Protein backbone atom coordinates (compact mmCIF):
# COMPACT_ATOMS: atom_id res chain seq x y z
CA UNK A 1 0.00 0.00 0.00
CA UNK A 2 2.96 2.31 -0.36
CA UNK A 3 5.09 4.16 2.15
CA UNK A 4 2.14 4.73 4.52
CA UNK A 5 1.89 1.01 5.17
CA UNK A 6 5.59 0.84 5.84
CA UNK A 7 5.23 3.63 8.34
CA UNK A 8 2.39 1.73 9.97
CA UNK A 9 4.72 -1.23 10.36
CA UNK A 10 7.12 0.88 12.42
CA UNK A 11 4.53 2.01 14.95
CA UNK A 12 5.40 -0.80 17.34
CA UNK A 13 9.01 0.20 18.00
CA UNK A 14 9.57 -0.56 21.65
CA UNK A 15 9.95 2.50 23.88
CA UNK A 16 13.00 2.53 26.10
CA UNK A 17 12.54 0.52 29.28
CA UNK A 18 9.29 -1.14 28.16
CA UNK A 19 9.51 -4.94 27.81
CA UNK A 20 8.41 -5.89 24.31
CA UNK A 21 4.99 -7.54 24.40
CA UNK A 22 4.17 -6.38 27.93
CA UNK A 23 0.74 -4.91 28.60
CA UNK A 24 2.23 -1.45 29.08
CA UNK A 25 4.19 -1.65 25.85
CA UNK A 26 1.17 -2.86 23.90
CA UNK A 27 -0.90 0.00 25.35
CA UNK A 28 1.75 2.52 24.26
CA UNK A 29 1.89 0.99 20.79
CA UNK A 30 -1.90 1.18 20.56
CA UNK A 31 -1.89 4.82 21.62
CA UNK A 32 0.82 5.64 19.08
CA UNK A 33 -1.13 3.87 16.33
CA UNK A 34 -4.33 5.73 17.21
CA UNK A 35 -2.59 9.10 17.26
CA UNK A 36 -1.08 8.34 13.87
CA UNK A 37 -4.44 7.20 12.49
CA UNK A 38 -6.03 10.43 13.71
CA UNK A 39 -3.21 12.60 12.31
CA UNK A 40 -5.44 14.55 9.92
CA UNK A 41 -8.18 15.06 12.53
CA UNK A 42 -5.67 16.22 15.15
CA UNK A 43 -3.99 18.66 12.76
CA UNK A 44 -7.35 20.05 11.68
CA UNK A 45 -8.48 20.49 15.29
CA UNK A 46 -5.24 22.25 16.20
CA UNK A 47 -5.72 24.64 13.27
CA UNK A 48 -9.30 25.32 14.34
CA UNK A 49 -8.24 26.26 17.87
CA UNK A 50 -5.17 28.23 16.75
CA UNK A 51 -7.13 30.20 14.15
CA UNK A 52 -9.79 31.03 16.74
CA UNK A 53 -7.15 32.47 19.05
CA UNK A 54 -5.32 34.61 16.50
CA UNK A 55 -7.76 35.46 13.68
CA UNK A 56 -8.68 39.08 13.06
CA UNK A 57 -12.03 39.57 11.26
CA UNK A 58 -10.52 42.51 9.40
CA UNK A 59 -8.05 40.28 7.56
CA UNK A 60 -8.65 39.92 3.82
CA UNK A 61 -8.83 36.12 4.00
CA UNK A 62 -11.81 34.75 5.91
CA UNK A 63 -11.00 32.22 8.62
CA UNK A 64 -13.20 29.50 7.13
CA UNK A 65 -11.52 29.94 3.73
CA UNK A 66 -8.09 29.75 5.37
CA UNK A 67 -9.13 26.50 7.06
CA UNK A 68 -10.19 25.09 3.68
CA UNK A 69 -6.82 25.94 2.14
CA UNK A 70 -5.03 24.48 5.15
CA UNK A 71 -7.08 21.25 5.04
CA UNK A 72 -6.26 20.76 1.36
CA UNK A 73 -2.58 21.44 2.06
CA UNK A 74 -2.55 18.90 4.91
CA UNK A 75 -4.13 16.25 2.70
CA UNK A 76 -1.61 16.92 -0.07
CA UNK A 77 1.24 16.65 2.45
CA UNK A 78 -0.05 13.40 3.96
CA UNK A 79 -0.35 11.83 0.50
CA UNK A 80 3.05 13.08 -0.66
CA UNK A 81 4.73 11.90 2.55
CA UNK A 82 3.10 8.46 2.33
CA UNK A 83 1.14 8.86 5.54
CA UNK A 84 -2.07 8.32 3.59
CA UNK A 85 -2.65 6.10 0.58
CA UNK A 86 -4.70 6.85 -2.49
CA UNK A 87 -7.24 4.25 -1.32
CA UNK A 88 -7.66 6.28 1.86
CA UNK A 89 -7.96 9.43 -0.25
CA UNK A 90 -10.97 7.84 -1.97
CA UNK A 91 -12.67 7.47 1.42
CA UNK A 92 -11.83 11.09 2.25
CA UNK A 93 -13.37 12.39 -1.00
CA UNK A 94 -16.48 10.26 -0.50
CA UNK A 95 -16.88 11.52 3.06
CA UNK A 96 -16.43 15.11 1.95
CA UNK A 97 -19.32 14.78 -0.50
CA UNK A 98 -21.62 12.92 1.91
CA UNK A 99 -20.81 15.34 4.74
CA UNK A 100 -21.25 18.50 2.69
CA UNK A 101 -24.66 17.39 1.44
CA UNK A 102 -25.81 16.73 5.01
CA UNK A 103 -24.35 20.04 6.19
CA UNK A 104 -26.35 21.95 3.57
CA UNK A 105 -29.57 20.32 4.73
CA UNK A 106 -28.83 20.62 8.46
CA UNK A 107 -28.01 24.33 8.31
CA UNK A 108 -31.12 24.92 6.21
CA UNK A 109 -33.16 23.06 8.86
CA UNK A 110 -31.64 25.20 11.62
CA UNK A 111 -29.81 22.36 13.37
CA UNK A 112 -26.68 24.54 13.65
CA UNK A 113 -25.15 27.64 12.08
CA UNK A 114 -21.76 28.82 10.84
CA UNK A 115 -21.53 32.29 12.37
CA UNK A 116 -18.51 33.65 10.49
CA UNK A 117 -18.32 34.94 6.89
CA UNK A 118 -16.53 33.18 4.05
CA UNK A 119 -16.30 33.24 0.28
CA UNK A 120 -15.93 29.53 -0.43
CA UNK A 121 -19.28 28.18 0.70
CA UNK A 122 -22.43 26.53 -0.63
CA UNK A 123 -25.81 27.60 0.75
CA UNK A 124 -24.26 29.00 3.91
CA UNK A 125 -21.97 25.99 4.47
CA UNK A 126 -18.21 26.69 4.34
CA UNK A 127 -16.52 24.16 2.07
CA UNK A 128 -13.93 23.23 4.67
CA UNK A 129 -16.64 21.58 6.78
CA UNK A 130 -16.60 18.54 4.51
CA UNK A 131 -13.08 17.88 5.74
CA UNK A 132 -14.39 17.46 9.28
CA UNK A 133 -16.33 14.43 8.03
CA UNK A 134 -13.34 13.37 5.95
CA UNK A 135 -11.28 13.31 9.14
CA UNK A 136 -13.52 10.53 10.45
CA UNK A 137 -13.13 8.53 7.25
CA UNK A 138 -9.37 9.07 7.28
CA UNK A 139 -9.17 7.86 10.88
CA UNK A 140 -11.10 4.66 10.17
CA UNK A 141 -9.18 3.79 7.00
CA UNK A 142 -5.80 4.48 8.60
CA UNK A 143 -6.73 2.52 11.73
CA UNK A 144 -7.56 -0.53 9.65
CA UNK A 145 -4.18 -0.34 7.96
CA UNK A 146 -1.94 0.65 10.85
CA UNK A 147 -3.46 -1.90 13.22
CA UNK A 148 -3.61 -4.59 10.51
CA UNK A 149 -7.30 -4.95 11.37
CA UNK A 150 -9.14 -8.14 10.52
CA UNK A 151 -12.72 -9.12 11.31
CA UNK A 152 -14.56 -12.21 12.44
CA UNK A 153 -18.30 -12.66 11.95
CA UNK A 154 -18.48 -9.47 9.88
CA UNK A 155 -22.09 -9.00 8.67
CA UNK A 156 -23.13 -9.32 5.08
CA UNK A 157 -22.21 -6.14 3.22
CA UNK A 158 -25.76 -5.69 1.90
CA UNK A 159 -27.09 -5.71 5.47
CA UNK A 160 -24.54 -3.16 6.66
CA UNK A 161 -25.18 -0.97 3.61
CA UNK A 162 -28.91 -1.03 4.30
CA UNK A 163 -28.34 -0.10 7.96
CA UNK A 164 -25.99 2.75 7.00
CA UNK A 165 -28.50 4.04 4.43
CA UNK A 166 -31.33 4.06 6.98
CA UNK A 167 -29.11 5.84 9.51
CA UNK A 168 -28.04 8.45 6.97
CA UNK A 169 -31.59 9.21 5.84
CA UNK A 170 -32.78 9.37 9.45
CA UNK A 171 -30.49 12.38 9.89
CA UNK A 172 -32.81 14.08 7.39
CA UNK A 173 -36.21 12.54 8.00
CA UNK A 174 -36.27 12.98 11.78
CA UNK A 175 -36.96 16.66 11.16
CA UNK A 176 -40.33 15.68 9.69
CA UNK A 177 -41.31 12.27 11.09
CA UNK A 178 -40.50 10.09 14.07
CA UNK A 179 -36.81 9.84 15.00
CA UNK A 180 -35.71 6.23 14.50
CA UNK A 181 -32.26 6.63 16.06
CA UNK A 182 -32.87 4.36 19.05
CA UNK A 183 -34.30 1.62 16.88
CA UNK A 184 -31.28 2.01 14.59
CA UNK A 185 -28.93 1.81 17.57
CA UNK A 186 -30.61 -1.44 18.61
CA UNK A 187 -30.33 -2.75 15.04
CA UNK A 188 -26.62 -1.88 15.05
CA UNK A 189 -25.99 -3.84 18.24
CA UNK A 190 -27.91 -6.84 16.89
CA UNK A 191 -26.17 -6.79 13.50
CA UNK A 192 -22.64 -6.39 14.91
CA UNK A 193 -23.16 -8.34 18.14
CA UNK A 194 -20.82 -11.17 17.13
CA UNK A 195 -18.39 -9.08 15.11
CA UNK A 196 -14.86 -9.00 16.46
CA UNK A 197 -12.06 -6.76 15.21
CA UNK A 198 -8.65 -8.38 15.53
CA UNK A 199 -5.73 -5.94 15.66
CA UNK A 200 -2.03 -6.73 15.64
CA UNK A 201 0.29 -4.93 18.05
CA UNK A 202 3.85 -6.00 18.77
CA UNK A 203 3.25 -9.56 17.67
CA UNK A 204 0.14 -9.84 19.81
CA UNK A 205 -3.38 -10.12 18.44
CA UNK A 206 -6.06 -8.30 20.38
CA UNK A 207 -9.71 -9.20 19.92
CA UNK A 208 -12.11 -6.30 20.36
CA UNK A 209 -15.92 -6.42 20.07
CA UNK A 210 -16.77 -3.97 17.33
CA UNK A 211 -20.02 -2.30 18.32
CA UNK A 212 -18.74 -0.79 21.62
CA UNK A 213 -15.94 0.80 19.60
CA UNK A 214 -18.54 2.78 17.64
CA UNK A 215 -19.72 4.31 20.92
CA UNK A 216 -16.16 4.95 22.13
CA UNK A 217 -15.27 6.85 18.97
CA UNK A 218 -18.60 8.69 19.20
CA UNK A 219 -17.51 9.97 22.62
CA UNK A 220 -14.19 11.16 21.22
CA UNK A 221 -15.94 12.98 18.37
CA UNK A 222 -18.25 14.61 20.92
CA UNK A 223 -15.18 15.88 22.80
CA UNK A 224 -13.73 17.26 19.55
CA UNK A 225 -17.11 18.83 18.76
CA UNK A 226 -17.07 20.69 22.06
CA UNK A 227 -13.64 22.07 21.22
CA UNK A 228 -14.78 23.11 17.74
CA UNK A 229 -17.92 24.86 18.96
CA UNK A 230 -15.90 26.63 21.65
CA UNK A 231 -13.66 27.79 18.80
CA UNK A 232 -16.75 29.22 17.07
CA UNK A 233 -16.52 26.99 14.00
CA UNK A 234 -20.22 26.22 14.26
CA UNK A 235 -22.85 26.73 16.93
CA UNK A 236 -25.91 24.84 18.03
CA UNK A 237 -29.02 26.90 18.89
CA UNK A 238 -28.36 26.37 22.62
CA UNK A 239 -24.91 27.94 22.19
CA UNK A 240 -25.82 31.11 20.31
CA UNK A 241 -26.23 33.12 23.52
CA UNK A 242 -22.97 31.79 24.96
CA UNK A 243 -20.93 28.63 24.69
CA UNK A 244 -21.94 25.59 26.70
CA UNK A 245 -21.28 21.87 26.46
CA UNK A 246 -22.84 20.12 23.50
CA UNK A 247 -25.77 17.99 24.75
CA UNK A 248 -24.73 14.44 25.67
CA UNK A 249 -27.42 13.11 23.33
CA UNK A 250 -25.12 14.04 20.45
CA UNK A 251 -22.90 11.09 21.40
CA UNK A 252 -25.63 8.83 20.05
CA UNK A 253 -25.75 10.79 16.79
CA UNK A 254 -21.98 10.61 16.38
CA UNK A 255 -21.98 6.88 17.16
CA UNK A 256 -24.54 6.37 14.41
CA UNK A 257 -22.44 8.48 12.06
CA UNK A 258 -19.58 6.10 12.85
CA UNK A 259 -21.68 3.26 11.40
CA UNK A 260 -22.15 5.21 8.17
CA UNK A 261 -18.44 6.05 8.13
CA UNK A 262 -17.40 2.46 8.78
CA UNK A 263 -19.62 1.07 6.04
CA UNK A 264 -18.41 3.66 3.53
CA UNK A 265 -14.82 2.67 4.25
CA UNK A 266 -15.73 -1.00 3.98
CA UNK A 267 -17.28 -0.29 0.57
CA UNK A 268 -13.78 0.65 -0.62
CA UNK A 269 -11.86 -1.89 1.49
CA UNK A 270 -14.25 -4.83 1.62
CA UNK A 271 -13.52 -7.15 4.57
CA UNK A 272 -13.47 -10.84 3.63
CA UNK A 273 -15.53 -12.36 6.43
CA UNK A 274 -14.15 -15.87 5.96
CA UNK A 275 -10.44 -15.01 5.86
CA UNK A 276 -10.64 -11.98 8.11
CA UNK A 277 -8.81 -9.92 5.50
CA UNK A 278 -8.72 -6.16 5.61
CA UNK A 279 -7.97 -5.07 2.03
CA UNK A 280 -9.19 -6.72 -1.15
CA UNK A 281 -5.60 -6.73 -2.43
CA UNK A 282 -4.12 -8.55 0.57
CA UNK A 283 -4.12 -12.02 -0.96
CA UNK A 284 -2.15 -10.87 -3.99
CA UNK A 285 0.36 -8.98 -1.86
CA UNK A 286 0.82 -11.88 0.56
CA UNK A 287 1.80 -14.05 -2.40
CA UNK A 288 4.28 -11.44 -3.68
CA UNK A 289 7.97 -11.72 -2.76
CA UNK A 290 10.22 -9.09 -1.21
CA UNK A 291 9.25 -5.47 -0.64
CA UNK A 292 5.88 -5.77 -2.37
CA UNK A 293 4.73 -8.23 0.27
CA UNK A 294 5.61 -5.82 3.04
CA UNK A 295 3.72 -2.92 1.48
LINRABEL-V146131 format. One record per residue. N is the residue number from 1. PHI is phi in radians with two decimals (NA if undefined). OMEGA is omega in radians with two decimals (999 if undefined). NEAR is the number of other ideal C-beta (glycine too) atoms within 12 Angstrom. Layout:
# LINRABEL-V146131
<<N	PHI	OMEGA	NEAR> <N	PHI	OMEGA	NEAR>>
This chain:
# LINRABEL-V146131
<<1	NA	3.07	35> <2	1.67	-3.05	28> <3	-1.09	-3.12	22> <4	-1.04	3.13	32> <5	-1.16	3.12	34> <6	-1.10	3.11	21> <7	-1.11	3.12	28> <8	-1.06	-3.14	39> <9	-1.21	-3.12	27> <10	-1.65	-3.06	19> <11	-1.15	-3.05	35> <12	-1.57	3.12	30> <13	-0.99	-3.01	18> <14	-1.20	3.05	21> <15	-1.21	-3.10	19> <16	-1.00	3.05	9> <17	1.47	-3.13	10> <18	-1.78	3.12	19> <19	-1.06	-3.12	14> <20	-1.06	3.12	20> <21	1.56	3.10	19> <22	-1.22	-3.11	18> <23	-1.06	-3.14	16> <24	-1.15	3.13	17> <25	-1.17	3.12	25> <26	-1.09	3.11	28> <27	-1.09	3.11	20> <28	-1.15	3.11	26> <29	-1.12	3.11	35> <30	-1.13	3.12	26> <31	-1.10	3.14	20> <32	-1.10	3.12	27> <33	-1.11	-3.13	34> <34	-1.19	3.09	28> <35	-1.13	3.11	21> <36	-1.19	3.13	32> <37	-1.09	-3.10	38> <38	-1.63	-3.05	32> <39	-0.96	-3.11	33> <40	-1.13	-3.13	43> <41	-1.09	-3.13	41> <42	-1.15	3.12	24> <43	-1.07	-3.14	28> <44	-1.13	3.14	39> <45	-1.17	3.09	34> <46	-1.08	3.12	24> <47	-1.11	3.12	34> <48	-1.06	-3.13	39> <49	-1.17	-3.11	24> <50	-1.07	-3.13	18> <51	-1.15	3.10	31> <52	-1.11	-3.08	26> <53	-1.34	-3.01	14> <54	-1.93	-2.92	14> <55	-1.26	3.08	26> <56	-1.88	-3.12	14> <57	-1.00	-3.13	17> <58	-1.40	-3.14	9> <59	-1.14	-3.07	14> <60	-1.13	-3.12	12> <61	-1.62	3.12	21> <62	-1.17	-3.10	26> <63	-1.05	-3.14	35> <64	-1.07	3.13	38> <65	-1.18	3.09	26> <66	-1.12	3.11	29> <67	-1.14	3.08	41> <68	-1.11	3.13	34> <69	-1.07	-3.14	24> <70	-1.13	-3.13	26> <71	-1.11	3.10	37> <72	-1.11	3.13	27> <73	-1.11	3.12	20> <74	-1.09	3.13	31> <75	-1.08	3.12	35> <76	-1.08	3.12	17> <77	-1.11	-3.11	17> <78	-1.09	3.10	37> <79	-1.21	-3.11	25> <80	-1.11	-3.11	17> <81	-1.42	-3.14	18> <82	1.46	3.11	23> <83	-1.28	3.05	33> <84	-2.18	3.13	40> <85	-1.74	3.12	33> <86	-1.18	3.05	20> <87	-1.09	3.11	30> <88	-1.19	3.09	41> <89	-1.10	3.08	29> <90	-1.05	3.12	23> <91	-1.09	-3.13	40> <92	-1.11	3.13	42> <93	-1.11	3.14	27> <94	-1.08	3.11	31> <95	-1.12	-3.14	42> <96	-1.05	-3.14	34> <97	-1.16	-3.12	22> <98	-1.06	-3.11	34> <99	-1.19	-3.13	34> <100	-1.12	3.11	30> <101	-1.05	-3.14	24> <102	-1.18	3.10	31> <103	-1.06	-3.14	35> <104	-1.04	3.14	24> <105	-1.19	-3.05	26> <106	-1.13	3.11	29> <107	-1.20	3.08	26> <108	-1.10	-3.13	18> <109	-1.39	3.12	20> <110	1.44	-3.13	14> <111	-1.19	3.06	24> <112	-2.80	-3.11	31> <113	-2.36	3.00	25> <114	-1.89	-2.90	35> <115	-1.37	-3.05	25> <116	-1.77	-3.13	30> <117	-1.35	3.03	19> <118	-2.86	3.10	26> <119	-1.65	-3.07	18> <120	-1.52	-3.12	25> <121	-2.63	3.06	24> <122	-2.20	3.09	24> <123	0.87	3.09	17> <124	1.43	-3.13	25> <125	-1.87	3.07	32> <126	-1.05	-3.05	36> <127	-1.15	-3.12	32> <128	-1.19	-3.07	42> <129	-1.09	3.09	41> <130	-1.04	3.14	35> <131	-1.23	3.08	41> <132	-1.18	3.03	44> <133	-1.27	3.12	41> <134	-1.04	3.14	41> <135	-1.06	3.10	45> <136	-1.19	3.12	42> <137	-1.09	3.11	45> <138	-1.08	-3.13	46> <139	-1.08	-3.11	42> <140	-1.14	-3.10	45> <141	-1.08	3.14	46> <142	-1.21	3.10	44> <143	-1.09	3.13	37> <144	-1.00	-3.07	41> <145	-1.32	-3.04	42> <146	-1.18	3.14	40> <147	-1.66	-3.12	38> <148	0.90	-3.00	34> <149	-1.19	3.03	39> <150	-2.29	-3.04	31> <151	-2.34	2.98	35> <152	-2.01	3.12	24> <153	1.00	3.10	22> <154	-1.26	-3.07	33> <155	-1.12	3.05	30> <156	-0.98	-3.07	18> <157	-1.05	3.14	25> <158	-1.08	3.13	15> <159	-1.17	3.13	22> <160	-1.18	3.12	33> <161	-1.15	3.10	22> <162	-1.13	3.12	21> <163	-1.06	-3.14	35> <164	-1.10	3.12	34> <165	-1.12	3.13	22> <166	-1.11	3.11	27> <167	-1.10	-3.09	40> <168	-1.06	-3.12	31> <169	-1.24	3.09	25> <170	-1.15	3.06	30> <171	-1.07	3.11	33> <172	-1.62	-2.95	23> <173	-1.24	-3.09	19> <174	-1.17	3.04	25> <175	-1.28	-3.05	17> <176	-2.11	-3.12	12> <177	-2.25	-3.09	10> <178	-1.03	3.11	12> <179	-1.43	-3.06	21> <180	-1.65	-2.97	23> <181	-1.04	-3.09	28> <182	-1.24	3.05	19> <183	-1.14	3.12	19> <184	-1.22	3.04	33> <185	-1.09	3.12	30> <186	-1.10	3.12	17> <187	-1.10	3.11	25> <188	-1.09	-3.14	38> <189	-1.08	-3.14	24> <190	-1.12	-3.06	16> <191	-1.18	-3.07	31> <192	-1.80	-3.04	36> <193	-1.00	-3.08	17> <194	-1.64	-3.03	18> <195	-1.30	3.13	34> <196	-2.11	3.02	25> <197	-1.73	3.14	34> <198	-1.85	-3.14	27> <199	-2.02	-3.11	34> <200	-1.89	3.12	28> <201	-2.41	3.07	34> <202	0.94	3.11	31> <203	1.36	3.11	16> <204	-1.90	3.08	21> <205	-1.79	3.11	20> <206	-1.87	-3.14	25> <207	-1.84	-3.06	21> <208	-2.17	3.03	25> <209	-1.07	-2.94	21> <210	-1.36	-2.96	36> <211	-1.12	3.06	33> <212	-1.14	3.12	20> <213	-1.18	3.07	32> <214	-1.03	-3.14	39> <215	-1.19	-3.12	26> <216	-1.05	3.12	21> <217	-1.20	3.06	32> <218	-1.03	3.10	33> <219	-1.14	3.13	23> <220	-1.12	3.10	28> <221	-1.15	3.09	34> <222	-1.07	3.08	27> <223	-1.08	3.13	23> <224	-1.10	3.12	31> <225	-1.13	3.09	35> <226	-1.12	3.09	29> <227	-1.13	-3.09	28> <228	-1.18	3.11	36> <229	-1.26	3.02	34> <230	-1.05	3.14	24> <231	-1.42	3.01	30> <232	1.15	3.07	27> <233	-1.26	2.97	38> <234	-2.52	-3.10	34> <235	-2.39	2.97	27> <236	-1.44	3.14	30> <237	-0.91	-3.11	19> <238	-1.25	-3.09	18> <239	-1.83	-3.02	25> <240	-1.21	3.09	17> <241	-1.65	-3.12	9> <242	2.58	-3.04	12> <243	-1.18	3.01	22> <244	-2.61	-3.13	16> <245	-1.00	3.03	19> <246	-1.13	-3.13	30> <247	-0.93	-3.12	19> <248	-1.06	-3.14	17> <249	-1.04	-3.14	19> <250	-1.15	3.09	28> <251	-1.04	3.09	28> <252	-1.09	3.13	32> <253	-1.11	-3.14	36> <254	-1.19	3.09	35> <255	-1.12	3.08	35> <256	-1.16	3.09	40> <257	-1.09	3.08	40> <258	-1.06	3.10	40> <259	-1.09	3.12	45> <260	-1.02	-3.13	40> <261	-1.07	-3.09	42> <262	-1.10	-3.11	45> <263	-1.22	3.09	40> <264	-1.10	3.09	38> <265	-1.14	-3.13	39> <266	-1.18	3.07	40> <267	-1.17	3.11	27> <268	-1.57	-3.13	31> <269	-2.03	-3.02	35> <270	-1.20	3.07	26> <271	-1.22	3.01	34> <272	-1.53	-3.01	20> <273	-1.16	-3.08	22> <274	-1.34	-3.08	12> <275	-1.57	-3.10	18> <276	1.23	-3.10	25> <277	-1.37	-3.12	26> <278	-1.66	-3.09	39> <279	-1.88	3.11	31> <280	-1.14	-3.11	19> <281	-1.57	-3.04	24> <282	-1.12	-3.08	26> <283	-1.09	3.14	16> <284	-1.15	-3.12	14> <285	-1.25	3.11	21> <286	-1.12	-3.14	17> <287	-1.45	-3.07	11> <288	-1.44	3.13	14> <289	-1.48	2.93	10> <290	1.08	-3.02	9> <291	-1.02	-3.09	14> <292	-1.07	3.13	16> <293	-1.20	-3.11	18> <294	-1.43	-3.02	19> <295	-1.34	999	25>>
